[in-house]
Amino acid sequence: MTHLPSGWSYESINSIVEGGMIADGDWVETKDQDPSGQIRLTQLADVGDGEFRSRSDRWMNEEQALRLNVNYLQPGDLLMARMPEPLGRTCMVPENIGHAVTVVDVAIIRITRKDVNPKFVMWLLNSPGIRQQIEMLASGTTRRRITRKNLGNIDLPIPPFEEQHKIVELLEDHLSRLDAALADVRQAKVKAAQFRRSLLQAAFTGKLSGDETRLMTALPEGWEIKRLDGIADIVMGQSPPGSSYNEYGEGKPFFQGKAEFGDVHPTVRKYTTAGTKFARTGDILMSVRAPVGPTNIADIDCVIGRGLAAIRAKNFVSQEYLHWSLKHLEVDIQSKGTGTTFDSITGETLRGTLVAIPPIDEQHRIVEILEDYLSRLDVSISLADTVERQLDELRRSSLQAVFTGQLIKEVASV
C-alpha cells in the first residue's frame, strides 16, 4: 500500500459505515413502477463523478414501495454505480431528493460515524487509485460489476477529521475552477460548430463570395439550381459475394459504408476479387444506408458496396465545390432516407437532390475562401480539444492527490 502521511490510516468501507449502511439498491421491475407515483426511482444515469445528475424519470407509489420493502435514500447518502461506464463512479444524494429509492445496480453507502466526512469518502471513491481497486475487484465478462461484499472490503486512506474537511474544501474549490474552465472550452466548441454551419450556409446561398446583403432564399445572378445527376455521374454501390472478401490484399480495396470513413478518407480494411461497382481516386463517397448523408473522398480506386454511392462531378463543376455542397446538404439528404429497420436513400432520390451551382470561377473562389476559414477554425477546435484533455487530466490529478495524501502539504499551509 501507498505510504500515508502522519496521522492517516487505512480503513475498509465496511468499517467506515459501521452504524450506517452499505446495501444494494432495490430490485424494481417495470411492473413495480407507476408514472404517477410520488416516490422517485433513481438509476445509473443519475450517478455521475461527484455529481447527482438527475436524469431519470421513473416513479413508484407507496403501495409498491411497501410491498418491496425498499431502502429509502437520505440526503448525504453516497450512491455508487456498480456497473460501467465508468464502474465505481460515486455521487452524493442531494438535500432536495424527497422520497426516493435506487435500483439494484447502484450501491447505497450511508456514513453515520462522526469522524468521517461523507464528501471526503465520495471524492476518494472517484479518485484514480480507488477506481483501480474497484476495477480489479470487479467480475463478469459481458457486464462487469463489483459485488457488495468486495466493495465493503476496499481499504480507503483516511486522515484525521479536520484534515478531511480542509481537503474537501481545497479540492472542491480547485474542481469548481477547473469545471468552469472546462465549461468555457466546451461552449467555445459549440460556438465553433455553429459558426461552421453558418459558414457552409453562407457559401452555398451566394453570401460568401459576393454581396453580403443577399437574402438566403434568393440566389445570386448566374447561379442555377441543378439536379445532382445533371452535374455529376453517380454510381450506386453493390456488394460482391461475401466469399470474395479478404484482408490480405487480393483484388481491389473494398468499402462497405460509413464505418470505414475517416476525417477525410476511408480506411482500407477489406479487399474483394469480385467487384462490380467501382469508385475512382478523388470520387466523393456518400453513405446511403444507416446513416444517410456523410461523405468521404476516395484516395484510391476501389470497389463500393451497397452502403455507398460514388459521386463524380462533370467537367463544368468543381469536385471540391460539389463535396462541400453535399456536406452542406447532409441533413436534408438524411431526411430523405426511408426504411423500417434502418434508413437508406434510393438512387432515384439521390439523383434528384437539388444543388445550387454558381459559375465555375465562382465555385473555385468559394472553395478557396471556405477552406481558408475552415482550416483556421479546425486549428481553433484542435486547440480547444487539447485544452479539454489537459483540464480532464488536471481533474484526475487533483483526485489522485487526495488518494495519495499529496494535498496534505497544502492543508498544512492553510
C-alpha positions as CSV (number, residue, x, y, z in Angstrom):
1,M,0.0,0.0,0.0
2,T,1.0,3.6,-0.5
3,H,2.9,5.2,2.4
4,L,0.5,7.6,4.2
5,P,1.1,10.9,5.8
6,S,1.4,11.1,9.6
7,G,-2.0,10.6,11.3
8,W,-3.6,8.8,8.3
9,S,-4.8,5.2,8.5
10,Y,-6.4,2.7,6.1
11,E,-9.9,1.7,6.9
12,S,-12.3,-0.6,5.0
13,I,-15.6,0.7,3.7
14,N,-17.3,-1.8,6.0
15,S,-15.5,-0.1,8.9
16,I,-16.4,3.4,7.8
17,V,-20.1,2.6,7.5
18,E,-20.2,0.9,10.9
19,G,-23.5,2.1,12.4
20,G,-24.6,3.2,9.0
21,M,-25.3,1.1,5.9
22,I,-23.8,-0.4,2.8
23,A,-26.5,-2.0,0.6
24,D,-27.6,-2.7,-2.9
25,G,-30.4,-0.7,-4.3
26,D,-33.8,-2.4,-4.7
27,W,-34.8,-4.8,-7.4
28,V,-37.5,-2.8,-9.1
29,E,-39.1,-4.2,-12.3
30,T,-41.2,-2.3,-14.8
31,K,-44.4,-3.8,-13.3
32,D,-43.4,-2.2,-9.9
33,Q,-43.4,1.3,-11.3
34,D,-46.1,3.9,-11.5
35,P,-45.5,7.1,-13.7
36,S,-48.0,9.0,-11.4
37,G,-46.3,7.8,-8.2
38,Q,-44.6,10.1,-5.7
39,I,-41.5,8.0,-4.9
40,R,-38.6,8.6,-7.3
41,L,-36.6,5.7,-8.7
42,T,-33.1,6.9,-9.2
43,Q,-31.0,4.9,-11.8
44,L,-27.4,4.5,-13.1
45,A,-27.9,7.5,-15.3
46,D,-28.3,9.7,-12.2
47,V,-24.9,8.8,-10.8
48,G,-22.0,10.9,-12.0
49,D,-18.4,11.6,-10.9
50,G,-19.2,13.6,-7.7
51,E,-22.4,14.8,-9.3
52,F,-26.0,13.7,-8.9
53,R,-27.2,14.2,-12.5
54,S,-31.0,13.9,-12.0
55,R,-31.5,12.4,-15.5
56,S,-34.1,9.6,-14.9
57,D,-37.8,10.0,-14.7
58,R,-39.1,6.8,-13.1
59,W,-41.5,6.6,-10.2
60,M,-43.3,4.2,-7.7
61,N,-46.3,4.6,-5.5
62,E,-46.3,3.9,-1.7
63,E,-48.1,0.6,-2.1
64,Q,-45.4,-0.7,-4.4
65,A,-42.6,0.6,-2.2
66,L,-44.2,-1.0,0.9
67,R,-44.6,-4.4,-0.9
68,L,-40.9,-4.4,-1.9
69,N,-39.7,-3.2,1.5
70,V,-37.4,-0.6,-0.2
71,N,-34.5,1.3,1.3
72,Y,-35.4,5.0,1.2
73,L,-32.5,7.3,0.3
74,Q,-31.4,10.0,2.7
75,P,-29.7,13.3,1.9
76,G,-25.9,12.7,2.2
77,D,-26.0,9.1,1.2
78,L,-23.4,8.1,-1.3
79,L,-24.6,6.3,-4.5
80,M,-22.0,4.2,-6.3
81,A,-22.6,2.8,-9.8
82,R,-21.7,-0.9,-9.6
83,M,-21.6,-1.1,-13.4
84,P,-19.7,0.9,-16.1
85,E,-19.3,3.4,-17.6
86,P,-17.3,4.1,-15.6
87,L,-17.5,1.4,-12.9
88,G,-17.4,2.9,-9.3
89,R,-18.4,6.5,-10.1
90,T,-20.0,7.9,-6.9
91,C,-22.2,10.9,-6.1
92,M,-24.0,12.2,-3.0
93,V,-27.8,12.3,-2.6
94,P,-28.9,15.9,-2.7
95,E,-30.9,17.6,0.1
96,N,-33.9,18.1,-2.1
97,I,-34.2,14.4,-3.1
98,G,-37.6,13.9,-1.4
99,H,-39.0,10.3,-1.2
100,A,-36.6,8.2,-3.4
101,V,-35.1,4.8,-3.8
102,T,-32.5,3.4,-6.2
103,V,-32.0,0.4,-8.4
104,V,-30.0,-2.8,-7.7
105,D,-27.1,-1.8,-9.9
106,V,-26.4,1.2,-7.5
107,A,-24.9,0.7,-4.1
108,I,-26.0,2.9,-1.2
109,I,-23.3,3.9,1.3
110,R,-24.6,5.6,4.4
111,I,-21.9,7.0,6.7
112,T,-23.0,8.0,10.2
113,R,-19.6,8.0,12.0
114,K,-18.9,11.4,13.4
115,D,-15.2,11.2,12.5
116,V,-15.7,10.5,8.8
117,N,-16.8,13.2,6.3
118,P,-19.0,11.6,3.6
119,K,-17.9,14.1,1.0
120,F,-14.3,13.1,1.6
121,V,-15.2,9.5,1.0
122,M,-17.1,10.4,-2.1
123,W,-14.1,12.1,-3.7
124,L,-11.8,9.2,-2.6
125,L,-14.1,6.7,-4.4
126,N,-13.9,8.8,-7.5
127,S,-10.1,9.0,-7.4
128,P,-7.9,7.0,-9.9
129,G,-6.3,4.9,-7.2
130,I,-9.6,3.7,-5.7
131,R,-11.2,3.3,-9.1
132,Q,-8.3,0.9,-10.0
133,Q,-9.0,-1.2,-6.9
134,I,-12.7,-1.3,-7.8
135,E,-11.9,-2.4,-11.4
136,M,-9.6,-5.1,-10.1
137,L,-12.3,-6.5,-7.8
138,A,-15.0,-6.4,-10.5
139,S,-16.2,-9.6,-12.0
140,G,-18.2,-10.6,-15.1
141,T,-17.4,-10.7,-18.8
142,T,-20.2,-9.0,-20.7
143,R,-21.4,-6.9,-17.7
144,R,-18.7,-6.2,-15.3
145,R,-19.8,-5.2,-11.8
146,I,-18.5,-5.1,-8.2
147,T,-20.3,-7.1,-5.5
148,R,-21.4,-5.5,-2.3
149,K,-19.0,-7.9,-0.4
150,N,-16.0,-6.8,-2.4
151,L,-17.0,-3.2,-2.2
152,G,-17.1,-3.4,1.6
153,N,-13.5,-4.8,1.7
154,I,-11.9,-1.9,-0.2
155,D,-9.4,0.0,2.0
156,L,-9.5,3.8,2.0
157,P,-6.8,6.1,3.3
158,I,-8.5,8.3,6.0
159,P,-6.8,11.4,7.5
160,P,-7.9,13.0,10.8
161,F,-11.4,14.5,10.7
162,E,-10.2,18.2,10.5
163,E,-7.9,17.4,7.6
164,Q,-10.8,15.7,5.8
165,H,-12.8,19.0,5.9
166,K,-9.8,21.1,4.8
167,I,-9.0,18.7,1.9
168,V,-12.6,18.7,0.7
169,E,-12.7,22.5,0.8
170,L,-9.4,22.8,-1.2
171,L,-10.4,20.1,-3.6
172,E,-13.9,21.4,-4.4
173,D,-12.6,25.0,-4.8
174,H,-10.0,23.6,-7.3
175,L,-12.5,21.4,-9.1
176,S,-15.0,24.2,-9.4
177,R,-12.5,26.4,-11.2
178,L,-11.5,23.5,-13.4
179,D,-15.2,22.8,-14.2
180,A,-15.8,26.5,-15.0
181,A,-12.8,26.5,-17.4
182,L,-14.0,23.2,-19.0
183,A,-17.5,24.6,-19.5
184,D,-16.0,27.6,-21.2
185,V,-13.9,25.4,-23.6
186,R,-17.0,23.2,-24.4
187,Q,-19.1,26.3,-25.1
188,A,-16.4,27.6,-27.4
189,K,-16.5,24.2,-29.3
190,V,-20.3,24.6,-29.6
191,K,-19.9,28.1,-31.0
192,A,-17.3,26.8,-33.4
193,A,-19.7,24.1,-34.7
194,Q,-22.4,26.8,-35.1
195,F,-20.0,29.0,-37.0
196,R,-19.1,26.1,-39.2
197,R,-22.7,25.5,-40.1
198,S,-23.3,29.3,-40.7
199,L,-20.2,29.4,-43.0
200,L,-21.5,26.5,-45.1
201,Q,-24.9,28.1,-45.3
202,A,-23.3,31.4,-46.5
203,A,-21.1,29.6,-49.0
204,F,-24.0,27.8,-50.8
205,T,-26.5,30.6,-50.8
206,G,-24.2,33.1,-52.5
207,K,-23.2,35.1,-49.5
208,L,-19.7,34.0,-49.0
209,S,-18.2,35.3,-52.3
210,G,-20.4,38.3,-53.1
211,D,-23.0,40.7,-51.8
212,E,-23.5,40.1,-48.0
213,T,-26.9,41.7,-48.2
214,R,-28.5,39.0,-50.4
215,L,-31.4,37.1,-49.0
216,M,-30.7,33.4,-48.2
217,T,-33.7,32.4,-50.2
218,A,-32.6,34.3,-53.3
219,L,-29.8,33.0,-55.5
220,P,-27.2,35.5,-56.9
221,E,-27.2,36.3,-60.6
222,G,-25.6,33.5,-62.7
223,W,-26.4,30.7,-60.1
224,E,-28.7,27.8,-61.1
225,I,-30.4,25.0,-59.2
226,K,-29.4,21.7,-60.8
227,R,-30.3,18.1,-60.1
228,L,-27.4,16.1,-58.8
229,D,-27.5,13.7,-61.8
230,G,-27.2,16.8,-64.1
231,I,-23.9,17.9,-62.6
232,A,-22.3,14.6,-61.6
233,D,-22.0,10.9,-62.5
234,I,-23.4,8.7,-59.7
235,V,-22.5,5.1,-59.1
236,M,-24.7,3.3,-56.6
237,G,-22.7,0.5,-54.9
238,Q,-23.4,-3.2,-55.0
239,S,-21.9,-5.7,-52.5
240,P,-20.0,-8.6,-54.1
241,P,-20.3,-12.1,-52.7
242,G,-19.0,-12.5,-49.1
243,S,-16.8,-15.4,-50.2
244,S,-14.8,-12.9,-52.3
245,Y,-13.7,-10.8,-49.3
246,N,-10.2,-10.9,-47.8
247,E,-7.9,-8.9,-45.6
248,Y,-4.6,-9.8,-47.2
249,G,-4.7,-7.5,-50.3
250,E,-6.0,-9.8,-53.0
251,G,-8.1,-7.9,-55.6
252,K,-9.2,-4.3,-55.1
253,P,-9.9,-2.3,-51.9
254,F,-13.5,-2.7,-50.8
255,F,-15.5,-0.1,-48.9
256,Q,-18.9,-1.0,-47.5
257,G,-20.2,2.1,-45.7
258,K,-19.8,4.8,-43.1
259,A,-18.0,2.5,-40.6
260,E,-14.8,2.8,-42.7
261,F,-14.9,6.6,-43.0
262,G,-12.2,8.8,-41.5
263,D,-12.0,12.5,-41.2
264,V,-11.4,12.9,-45.0
265,H,-10.5,9.4,-46.5
266,P,-11.8,5.9,-45.7
267,T,-9.6,3.3,-44.2
268,V,-9.0,0.1,-46.2
269,R,-9.9,-3.0,-44.1
270,K,-11.1,-5.4,-46.8
271,Y,-10.4,-6.4,-50.4
272,T,-12.6,-8.2,-52.9
273,T,-11.8,-10.2,-56.1
274,A,-15.4,-9.9,-57.4
275,G,-16.3,-6.2,-57.5
276,T,-18.9,-4.9,-60.0
277,K,-19.3,-1.3,-58.8
278,F,-16.2,1.0,-58.7
279,A,-15.1,4.4,-57.5
280,R,-12.1,6.3,-58.8
281,T,-9.5,8.1,-56.8
282,G,-11.0,11.6,-56.0
283,D,-14.6,10.4,-56.1
284,I,-17.0,11.6,-53.3
285,L,-18.2,8.6,-51.4
286,M,-21.5,9.1,-49.8
287,S,-23.1,6.8,-47.2
288,V,-26.5,5.8,-48.4
289,R,-27.5,3.3,-45.8
290,A,-27.7,3.9,-42.0
291,P,-26.6,6.6,-41.7
292,V,-27.6,8.5,-44.8
293,G,-25.6,11.6,-45.9
294,P,-22.0,11.5,-44.5
295,T,-19.2,11.8,-47.1
296,N,-15.5,10.9,-47.6
297,I,-13.1,11.2,-50.5
298,A,-11.7,8.1,-52.1
299,D,-7.9,8.3,-52.2
300,I,-7.6,5.0,-54.1
301,D,-9.5,3.2,-56.9
302,C,-11.9,0.9,-55.1
303,V,-15.0,-1.3,-55.1
304,I,-18.0,0.1,-53.3
305,G,-20.8,-2.0,-51.6
306,R,-24.5,-1.1,-51.4
307,G,-23.9,1.1,-48.4
308,L,-22.1,3.7,-50.6
309,A,-22.5,5.8,-53.7
310,A,-19.7,7.3,-55.7
311,I,-20.2,10.8,-57.0
312,R,-18.0,12.3,-59.7
313,A,-18.5,16.0,-60.8
314,K,-18.8,16.7,-64.5
315,N,-16.2,18.9,-66.2
316,F,-18.2,22.2,-65.6
317,V,-18.4,21.6,-61.8
318,S,-15.6,21.7,-59.3
319,Q,-15.3,18.4,-57.4
320,E,-14.3,20.3,-54.3
321,Y,-17.3,22.6,-54.6
322,L,-19.6,19.7,-55.0
323,H,-18.2,17.9,-52.0
324,W,-18.7,20.9,-49.8
325,S,-22.2,21.4,-51.2
326,L,-23.1,17.8,-50.3
327,K,-21.7,18.4,-46.8
328,H,-23.9,21.4,-46.5
329,L,-26.9,19.4,-47.7
330,E,-26.2,16.4,-45.4
331,V,-29.1,17.0,-43.1
332,D,-31.5,17.5,-46.0
333,I,-30.3,14.3,-47.7
334,Q,-30.5,12.4,-44.4
335,S,-34.2,13.5,-44.1
336,K,-35.0,11.7,-47.4
337,G,-33.9,8.4,-46.0
338,T,-36.6,5.7,-45.7
339,G,-36.8,2.2,-44.3
340,T,-38.3,0.2,-41.5
341,T,-35.2,-1.3,-39.7
342,F,-32.7,1.3,-40.9
343,D,-32.7,4.3,-43.2
344,S,-31.4,4.3,-46.7
345,I,-31.7,6.5,-49.7
346,T,-32.6,5.2,-53.2
347,G,-30.5,6.1,-56.3
348,E,-33.5,7.9,-57.7
349,T,-33.9,10.1,-54.7
350,L,-30.2,10.8,-54.6
351,R,-30.0,11.7,-58.3
352,G,-32.9,14.1,-57.8
353,T,-31.1,16.1,-55.0
354,L,-31.0,19.8,-55.9
355,V,-27.7,21.7,-55.7
356,A,-27.1,25.4,-56.1
357,I,-24.4,25.9,-58.8
358,P,-22.6,29.2,-59.5
359,P,-20.3,29.8,-62.5
360,I,-17.1,27.7,-62.4
361,D,-14.8,30.6,-61.5
362,E,-17.0,31.5,-58.5
363,Q,-17.1,27.8,-57.5
364,H,-13.3,27.9,-57.2
365,R,-13.4,31.2,-55.3
366,I,-15.9,29.9,-52.8
367,V,-13.9,26.7,-52.2
368,E,-10.7,28.8,-51.6
369,I,-12.4,31.1,-49.1
370,L,-14.3,28.3,-47.4
371,E,-11.2,26.1,-47.0
372,D,-9.2,29.0,-45.6
373,Y,-11.9,29.8,-43.0
374,L,-12.4,26.2,-42.1
375,S,-8.7,25.4,-41.8
376,R,-8.3,28.2,-39.3
377,L,-11.5,27.0,-37.5
378,D,-10.1,23.5,-37.3
379,V,-6.9,24.8,-35.7
380,S,-9.0,26.5,-33.0
381,I,-11.1,23.4,-32.4
382,S,-7.9,21.3,-32.2
383,L,-6.5,23.7,-29.6
384,A,-9.8,23.5,-27.7
385,D,-9.6,19.7,-27.7
386,T,-6.1,19.8,-26.3
387,V,-7.2,22.2,-23.5
388,E,-10.1,20.0,-22.7
389,R,-7.9,16.9,-22.4
390,Q,-5.5,18.8,-20.2
391,L,-8.3,20.0,-17.9
392,D,-9.6,16.4,-17.6
393,E,-6.1,15.3,-16.7
394,L,-5.8,18.0,-14.1
395,R,-9.1,16.9,-12.6
396,R,-7.8,13.3,-12.4
397,S,-4.5,14.5,-10.9
398,S,-6.3,16.5,-8.3
399,L,-8.4,13.5,-7.2
400,Q,-5.2,11.3,-7.2
401,A,-3.6,13.9,-4.9
402,V,-6.4,13.2,-2.4
403,F,-5.8,9.5,-2.6
404,T,-2.1,9.7,-2.0
405,G,-2.2,12.4,0.6
406,Q,-0.3,14.9,-1.5
407,L,-2.8,17.6,-0.6
408,I,-1.6,17.4,3.0
409,K,1.1,19.9,2.1
410,E,-1.5,22.4,1.0
411,V,-3.6,21.6,4.0
412,A,-0.7,22.4,6.3
413,S,-0.3,25.8,4.8
414,V,-3.9,26.8,5.1
